[in-house]
C-alpha cells in the first residue's frame, strides 16, 4: 500500500514534534518555594514554614535530638528593626576555633526537609537567609549542606560578618544543577560553629527559591507512531 508523499511527511513531522514536546515540557517559572520567617511573638520551639505552594511539603526547622551545640531552638524577642521574632541558636561547647570549610560535627546544625506529592518534581535555584552574631565576638559562622551527597560537601560556608547591633548579613547561595528535576525529598542542614560557649547565632527569612512542575510523561507511547512514519517512508 502506497501513501502519498505529503501524508508520510505530515505524519513524520507531527510524530517528531510530539516527541520533542513530550521530552521538553514547558519550564516552570522560578519563585519562592518556602520561607521560614518566624512570627510576631516568642513561642514554639520549631520554626514553621510559610508560603508553601501546592504539591510541596516543608517541615518546620528543628535541631537533632542529640544536639551538642545548642541549648535550644527558640524565638528571641524582637531586636532587629522590622524583623519581628528571629531564630536564635546558642552554643554549648566551643568548637576550638573551627575554620570555615572544616567538617562540622554531626550534631551542630538546624535542619528542614522539602518533599513532593507523587508525580511532581522540583528544581531548586537559590538558598538565602539572614544571619548575625548575637554579640561582638567573631569566629562564628555557618556551613550549608544537603542530603543529596549525605552532607559530605559544603554548598557554602563563611564566618558571619555582622553582629546584632549592626543588623543582619544577607546571605545568598546559588544551587547547582544537581538540584534540578528532583523527585525525592531533599534535606538541608545549616551547620553552625563558634569559638566560644554561650554565644548565639541568629537567623531569619530562611528561603528556598525554585519551581515545582509535573513530571513529564515518558515519550515511549509515541515511538510506535515514529516507527510507523519510518515504515511509510520506506513503502513510498
C-alpha positions as CSV (number, residue, x, y, z in Angstrom):
1,X,0.0,0.0,0.0
2,X,1.5,3.3,-1.1
3,X,0.8,6.5,0.8
4,X,1.1,9.9,-0.9
5,X,4.4,11.6,-0.1
6,X,2.7,14.5,1.6
7,X,0.9,12.2,4.0
8,X,4.0,10.5,5.2
9,X,5.8,13.8,5.5
10,X,2.9,15.2,7.7
11,X,2.8,12.1,9.8
12,X,6.6,12.1,10.4
13,X,6.6,15.8,11.2
14,X,3.7,15.5,13.7
15,X,5.2,12.5,15.4
16,X,8.7,14.1,15.7
17,X,7.1,17.3,17.0
18,X,5.0,15.4,19.5
19,X,8.1,13.5,20.8
20,X,10.0,16.7,21.2
21,X,7.2,18.3,23.1
22,X,7.0,15.3,25.5
23,X,10.7,15.3,26.0
24,X,10.9,19.0,26.7
25,X,8.0,20.1,28.9
26,X,7.5,23.9,29.4
27,X,9.8,25.2,32.1
28,X,8.1,26.3,35.3
29,X,8.9,29.8,36.5
30,X,11.2,30.1,39.4
31,X,9.7,31.6,42.5
32,X,9.9,31.4,46.3
33,X,9.0,27.9,47.3
34,X,9.3,28.2,51.1
35,X,10.2,30.8,53.6
36,X,10.9,30.5,57.3
37,X,10.2,33.9,58.6
38,X,9.4,33.4,62.3
39,X,6.4,35.0,64.0
40,X,5.5,38.1,65.9
41,X,5.9,36.8,69.5
42,X,8.1,34.5,71.5
43,X,6.6,31.0,71.1
44,X,7.1,27.4,69.9
45,X,10.4,25.6,69.7
46,X,10.1,25.0,66.0
47,X,10.4,27.5,63.2
48,X,7.3,26.8,60.9
49,X,7.4,27.4,57.2
50,X,5.2,29.8,55.3
51,X,4.4,30.4,51.6
52,X,4.5,26.7,50.7
53,X,3.0,26.1,47.3
54,X,0.7,23.2,46.4
55,X,2.2,19.7,46.0
56,X,5.2,20.7,48.2
57,X,5.7,19.9,51.9
58,X,8.2,21.6,54.1
59,X,8.9,20.5,57.7
60,X,9.5,23.0,60.5
61,X,13.1,23.9,61.2
62,X,14.4,21.7,64.1
63,X,17.6,20.5,65.7
64,X,18.8,16.9,66.0
65,X,17.6,15.1,69.1
66,X,21.2,14.6,70.3
67,X,22.2,18.2,69.7
68,X,25.5,19.2,71.3
69,X,25.8,22.7,70.0
70,X,22.6,24.3,71.1
71,X,20.9,24.8,74.4
72,X,17.6,25.0,72.4
73,X,16.0,26.5,69.4
74,X,13.7,29.3,70.4
75,X,12.2,32.6,69.3
76,X,14.0,35.6,70.7
77,X,12.3,38.9,71.4
78,X,12.4,41.4,68.6
79,X,15.8,43.1,68.4
80,X,16.2,43.7,64.7
81,X,14.2,46.7,63.3
82,X,11.4,45.5,61.1
83,X,12.2,41.8,61.5
84,X,10.0,40.8,64.4
85,X,10.9,37.5,66.0
86,X,14.0,35.7,64.8
87,X,15.5,32.2,65.3
88,X,18.2,32.1,67.9
89,X,20.8,29.3,68.5
90,X,23.2,29.2,71.4
91,X,26.4,27.2,71.6
92,X,27.0,24.8,74.4
93,X,30.6,23.7,73.5
94,X,33.3,25.7,71.9
95,X,34.4,24.3,68.6
96,X,38.1,25.1,69.0
97,X,38.3,27.9,66.5
98,X,36.9,25.7,63.7
99,X,37.8,27.3,60.4
100,X,35.2,28.0,57.7
101,X,35.1,25.0,55.4
102,X,36.2,22.4,58.0
103,X,34.0,19.4,58.5
104,X,31.4,20.2,61.2
105,X,30.3,17.9,64.0
106,X,27.3,15.7,63.3
107,X,25.0,17.5,65.8
108,X,25.9,21.1,65.1
109,X,23.0,22.1,62.8
110,X,19.5,23.2,62.3
111,X,17.5,21.2,59.7
112,X,14.4,21.1,57.4
113,X,13.2,18.9,54.6
114,X,11.3,19.6,51.3
115,X,9.3,16.8,49.8
116,X,6.8,16.5,46.9
117,X,3.5,14.8,46.1
118,X,3.8,11.8,43.8
119,X,4.0,12.8,40.1
120,X,5.8,16.1,40.7
121,X,9.4,17.3,40.6
122,X,11.2,20.4,41.9
123,X,14.2,22.4,40.7
124,X,15.9,24.5,43.4
125,X,17.8,27.5,42.3
126,X,18.8,29.6,45.4
127,X,19.1,29.3,49.2
128,X,19.1,32.5,51.1
129,X,18.9,33.7,54.7
130,X,19.8,36.5,57.1
131,X,22.2,35.8,59.9
132,X,24.0,37.8,62.6
133,X,26.1,37.1,65.7
134,X,24.4,37.7,68.9
135,X,27.4,39.6,70.3
136,X,30.7,41.1,69.3
137,X,33.0,38.1,69.4
138,X,34.0,36.8,66.0
139,X,34.7,33.3,64.8
140,X,31.0,32.4,64.4
141,X,29.7,31.2,61.1
142,X,27.6,28.8,59.0
143,X,28.1,25.8,56.7
144,X,25.2,24.8,54.4
145,X,25.0,21.2,53.3
146,X,22.3,18.9,51.8
147,X,21.2,15.2,51.8
148,X,22.0,14.9,48.1
149,X,25.5,13.8,48.9
150,X,24.8,12.7,52.5
151,X,26.1,16.1,53.8
152,X,29.6,15.3,52.7
153,X,30.4,18.6,50.9
154,X,29.6,22.2,51.7
155,X,27.4,24.2,49.5
156,X,28.6,27.4,51.1
157,X,30.4,28.4,54.3
158,X,31.6,31.6,55.9
159,X,32.1,33.5,59.1
160,X,29.2,35.8,59.8
161,X,30.2,39.4,59.3
162,X,27.7,41.4,61.4
163,X,26.6,41.3,65.0
164,X,23.1,42.0,66.3
165,X,23.7,45.7,66.9
166,X,24.7,46.1,63.3
167,X,21.8,44.2,61.8
168,X,21.7,41.0,59.7
169,X,24.0,40.0,56.9
170,X,22.1,38.9,53.8
171,X,23.5,35.6,52.5
172,X,22.5,34.0,49.2
173,X,23.7,30.7,47.8
174,X,23.2,29.7,44.2
175,X,22.4,25.9,44.0
176,X,23.9,23.8,41.2
177,X,22.4,21.6,38.6
178,X,22.3,18.6,41.0
179,X,19.2,20.3,42.4
180,X,17.3,20.2,39.1
181,X,14.3,17.9,38.5
182,X,14.3,16.3,42.0
183,X,11.5,13.9,42.7
184,X,12.9,12.5,46.0
185,X,12.9,14.6,49.2
186,X,15.9,16.9,50.0
187,X,17.0,17.9,53.4
188,X,19.1,21.0,54.2
189,X,21.3,21.4,57.2
190,X,22.7,24.7,58.3
191,X,25.7,23.8,60.5
192,X,26.8,26.4,63.0
193,X,30.2,26.9,64.6
194,X,31.6,29.2,67.2
195,X,34.9,29.6,69.1
196,X,33.1,30.1,72.4
197,X,30.4,28.7,74.6
198,X,27.1,30.6,75.3
199,X,27.4,32.6,72.1
200,X,24.3,33.0,69.9
201,X,23.9,33.0,66.1
202,X,20.6,34.3,64.9
203,X,18.7,33.7,61.7
204,X,15.7,35.0,59.9
205,X,14.0,34.7,56.5
206,X,15.5,31.3,55.5
207,X,14.2,31.0,51.9
208,X,14.5,28.5,49.1
209,X,13.7,29.6,45.5
210,X,12.9,27.3,42.6
211,X,10.0,25.7,40.8
212,X,7.6,22.7,41.1
213,X,6.3,21.0,37.9
214,X,4.5,17.9,36.9
215,X,6.9,15.0,36.0
216,X,6.8,14.7,32.2
217,X,5.2,11.6,30.8
218,X,7.6,9.2,29.0
219,X,7.6,9.5,25.3
220,X,7.5,5.8,24.7
221,X,3.9,5.8,23.7
222,X,4.7,7.9,20.7
223,X,7.6,5.7,19.5
224,X,5.2,3.5,17.6
225,X,4.0,6.5,15.7
226,X,7.5,7.4,14.8
227,X,8.2,3.9,13.6
228,X,5.0,3.9,11.6
229,X,6.2,7.1,9.9
230,X,9.5,5.4,9.0
231,X,7.7,2.4,7.7
232,X,5.5,4.6,5.4
233,X,8.6,6.4,4.1
234,X,10.1,3.0,3.2
235,X,7.0,1.9,1.3
236,X,6.8,5.0,-0.9
